[in-house]
Amino acid sequence: MSTLNKQYRLAARPVGLPKDSDWEFTSTEIPTPGEGEVLVKVHYASLDPAMRGWMNDGKSYIAPVGIGEVMRAGTVGEVVASNNPGFAVGDYVSGMLGIQQYGLSNGTDLTKVDPNLSPLENYLGGIGMPGLTAYFGLLEVGAMQDGETVLVSGAAGAVGSIVGQITKIKGGKAIGIAGGADKCKYVVDELGFDACVDYKSDSFIDDLNAALGGKGVDVYFDNVGGEILDIALARLNRHARVVICGAISQYNNTTPLRGPQNYLNLLVQHARMEGFVVFDYIKQYGEGVKALATWHGEGKLKFRNHVETGIENFPATLLKLFSGENFGKLVLTIKED
Amino acid sequence: MSTLNKQYRLAARPVGLPKDSDWEFTSTEIPTPGEGEVLVKVHYASLDPAMRGWMNDGKSYIAPVGIGEVMRAGTVGEVVASNNPGFAVGDYVSGMLGIQQYGLSNGTDLTKVDPNLSPLENYLGGIGMPGLTAYFGLLEVGAMQDGETVLVSGAAGAVGSIVGQITKIKGGKAIGIAGGADKCKYVVDELGFDACVDYKSDSFIDDLNAALGGKGVDVYFDNVGGEILDIALARLNRHARVVICGAISQYNNTTPLRGPQNYLNLLVQHARMEGFVVFDYIKQYGEGVKALATWHGEGKLKFRNHVETGIENFPATLLKLFSGENFGKLVLTIKED
């Protein structure tokens, strides 16, 4: 085996969409674990909209990735060397090891996963961060109740697809918004949403109103921001909850971000808009993983991964998130053999 | 006494600031109360930012004022004729009788008030709707806790002035935003806020940061919207609450409303933004009035009214709200003798 560790490092802070020149593709020696450390061979990396935010300078819920540092990413892999009594060679783990073939950890940020229970890549998706984001966002932040109507944007995406399925499991009405007829068909036929409307269609507004049947929205779970957020704000029921999970339509803006013009409908409807990141619920991850894995095992919760291959394809693959080309949770296979 | 009842009626839906031609000044016979009805001679009318919203067509928390109808307004006055056993001639009452000298009511929307306990005009201000708006907005919607930092815009206004004073009563730090040095001096010296910053000053941002002492905001109580809302959103503490009470900077816009561009800080800080109107708390008004009147009686809560005189001055006086010319709760004396 090669003794080199290929890595993607952040070379410059992007303006708008990340360009090739914003990255540096490097090779260094595979590190040797020190006292208490674990060396993990990365099998899969998770590509997520949040990564775009980590590339910007400035205060956020997590420090930005430094220039010259390996790009931060969620990963799953196999322990190949360990000086930590908590981890043995051959263990499978998930953790934030970044876009590289081998990562070192002191073990505190690693979670053991079982590839016999579910394919390894699902620990980056449906029973990983996106699944937990959907779970805590809908049930804790959104406080969704039986019988309520939930509208979710990015409905075919890693988070949105699970939001709608949990809505159905919990007795609600799930209406998705997605880009394109294929995605909408998948959301309704495969995932069991009550309806899905295509925001790229000329009849989007009429279709949305028809799906709502003249009624309003109790929970709007927003992954996209921009105009769709405003359209949802105009359709809130009294005491509605707007869950701000992301704003992928705005992440690559070079002009000022579009604020929600209809925010005063929060006043009219005594509604609230609340943001969160999944890390806020770290103490409850066990509960969330258990629920997601159970529903998945019972066939009530379906996951779809969009897997691309090769660390060298990282920059181009990441861009698929922003063009909406991915269909399902976007995962990059890093392991070469 | 004249048998005519002067009234201001809505003649047209304003575009931007209300113009003279949007009003019709009429005189009709003073009505005679029918079975169960009460005739009230209006002493004072309350002029409030919310009135601008009632002049627009479209769905809101309350039906718009119809073209040709007497302009809706909160009032206090004296019962001068009654066919309702609940009210006697000589009773003082508050109710939504509108911009007119005499109003009829079936009594269900009237509340008896005691001018010996507090001057009549205070029932339109500190112990009326603005006081209740501050009370429920800060303590229920904002869920303000002992030791927290509360930032409030419109700090010299009818609602904002009370928000900061309740903050102090409840053990918090109160920082106001107001327009002009005189208002800021009043807010600190008379009302006891910890600090007040002048948004019209060139050093506004620096002054605000200095008042916050490098710390963030736990509750932002927003009466103004626009750029100041964005400035506050950028300074939220974790789990902060943004209370949307109004957006006076935006009510006369003829261009699209400015949405809060910094709303994604809700995500970063796991914060929430929630709107309300005081009518949402109608069942708790008694509790609120009692608390406000008690604090006022103990000298802990001060009110300032800006009283103008003459029903014929209604259109011009209303505009003072939007230019910020009023200093204290804006009240119009309607009673002529």
HADDOCK unambig.tbl for C-alpha pairs under 7 A between the chains (distance, minus, plus):
assign (segid A and resid 60 and name CA) (segid B and resid 268 and name CA) 5.78 0.50 0.50
assign (segid A and resid 61 and name CA) (segid B and resid 268 and name CA) 5.07 0.50 0.50
assign (segid A and resid 61 and name CA) (segid B and resid 269 and name CA) 6.88 0.50 0.50
assign (segid A and resid 244 and name CA) (segid B and resid 267 and name CA) 6.20 0.50 0.50
assign (segid A and resid 245 and name CA) (segid B and resid 267 and name CA) 6.77 0.50 0.50
assign (segid A and resid 257 and name CA) (segid B and resid 261 and name CA) 5.62 0.50 0.50
assign (segid A and resid 258 and name CA) (segid B and resid 261 and name CA) 5.72 0.50 0.50
assign (segid A and resid 259 and name CA) (segid B and resid 259 and name CA) 4.14 0.50 0.50
assign (segid A and resid 259 and name CA) (segid B and resid 260 and name CA) 4.54 0.50 0.50
assign (segid A and resid 259 and name CA) (segid B and resid 261 and name CA) 3.95 0.50 0.50
assign (segid A and resid 259 and name CA) (segid B and resid 263 and name CA) 6.75 0.50 0.50
assign (segid A and resid 260 and name CA) (segid B and resid 259 and name CA) 4.54 0.50 0.50
assign (segid A and resid 260 and name CA) (segid B and resid 260 and name CA) 6.18 0.50 0.50
assign (segid A and resid 261 and name CA) (segid B and resid 257 and name CA) 5.60 0.50 0.50
assign (segid A and resid 261 and name CA) (segid B and resid 258 and name CA) 5.72 0.50 0.50
assign (segid A and resid 261 and name CA) (segid B and resid 259 and name CA) 3.96 0.50 0.50
assign (segid A and resid 263 and name CA) (segid B and resid 259 and name CA) 6.74 0.50 0.50
assign (segid A and resid 266 and name CA) (segid B and resid 274 and name CA) 6.17 0.50 0.50
assign (segid A and resid 266 and name CA) (segid B and resid 275 and name CA) 4.73 0.50 0.50
assign (segid A and resid 267 and name CA) (segid B and resid 244 and name CA) 6.23 0.50 0.50
assign (segid A and resid 267 and name CA) (segid B and resid 245 and name CA) 6.82 0.50 0.50
assign (segid A and resid 267 and name CA) (segid B and resid 275 and name CA) 3.63 0.50 0.50
assign (segid A and resid 267 and name CA) (segid B and resid 276 and name CA) 4.54 0.50 0.50
assign (segid A and resid 267 and name CA) (segid B and resid 277 and name CA) 6.46 0.50 0.50
assign (segid A and resid 268 and name CA) (segid B and resid 60 and name CA) 5.81 0.50 0.50
assign (segid A and resid 268 and name CA) (segid B and resid 61 and name CA) 5.16 0.50 0.50
assign (segid A and resid 268 and name CA) (segid B and resid 276 and name CA) 6.69 0.50 0.50
assign (segid A and resid 270 and name CA) (segid B and resid 274 and name CA) 6.78 0.50 0.50
assign (segid A and resid 270 and name CA) (segid B and resid 275 and name CA) 4.92 0.50 0.50
assign (segid A and resid 270 and name CA) (segid B and resid 276 and name CA) 4.46 0.50 0.50
assign (segid A and resid 271 and name CA) (segid B and resid 274 and name CA) 5.75 0.50 0.50
assign (segid A and resid 271 and name CA) (segid B and resid 275 and name CA) 5.84 0.50 0.50
assign (segid A and resid 272 and name CA) (segid B and resid 272 and name CA) 6.66 0.50 0.50
assign (segid A and resid 272 and name CA) (segid B and resid 273 and name CA) 5.49 0.50 0.50
assign (segid A and resid 272 and name CA) (segid B and resid 274 and name CA) 4.05 0.50 0.50
assign (segid A and resid 272 and name CA) (segid B and resid 275 and name CA) 6.45 0.50 0.50
assign (segid A and resid 273 and name CA) (segid B and resid 272 and name CA) 5.49 0.50 0.50
assign (segid A and resid 273 and name CA) (segid B and resid 273 and name CA) 5.10 0.50 0.50
assign (segid A and resid 273 and name CA) (segid B and resid 274 and name CA) 6.27 0.50 0.50
assign (segid A and resid 274 and name CA) (segid B and resid 266 and name CA) 6.17 0.50 0.50
assign (segid A and resid 274 and name CA) (segid B and resid 270 and name CA) 6.79 0.50 0.50
assign (segid A and resid 274 and name CA) (segid B and resid 271 and name CA) 5.76 0.50 0.50
assign (segid A and resid 274 and name CA) (segid B and resid 272 and name CA) 4.05 0.50 0.50
assign (segid A and resid 274 and name CA) (segid B and resid 273 and name CA) 6.25 0.50 0.50
assign (segid A and resid 275 and name CA) (segid B and resid 266 and name CA) 4.71 0.50 0.50
assign (segid A and resid 275 and name CA) (segid B and resid 267 and name CA) 3.62 0.50 0.50
assign (segid A and resid 275 and name CA) (segid B and resid 270 and name CA) 4.92 0.50 0.50
assign (segid A and resid 275 and name CA) (segid B and resid 271 and name CA) 5.83 0.50 0.50
assign (segid A and resid 275 and name CA) (segid B and resid 272 and name CA) 6.44 0.50 0.50
assign (segid A and resid 276 and name CA) (segid B and resid 267 and name CA) 4.53 0.50 0.50
assign (segid A and resid 276 and name CA) (segid B and resid 268 and name CA) 6.66 0.50 0.50
assign (segid A and resid 276 and name CA) (segid B and resid 270 and name CA) 4.42 0.50 0.50
assign (segid A and resid 277 and name CA) (segid B and resid 267 and name CA) 6.43 0.50 0.50
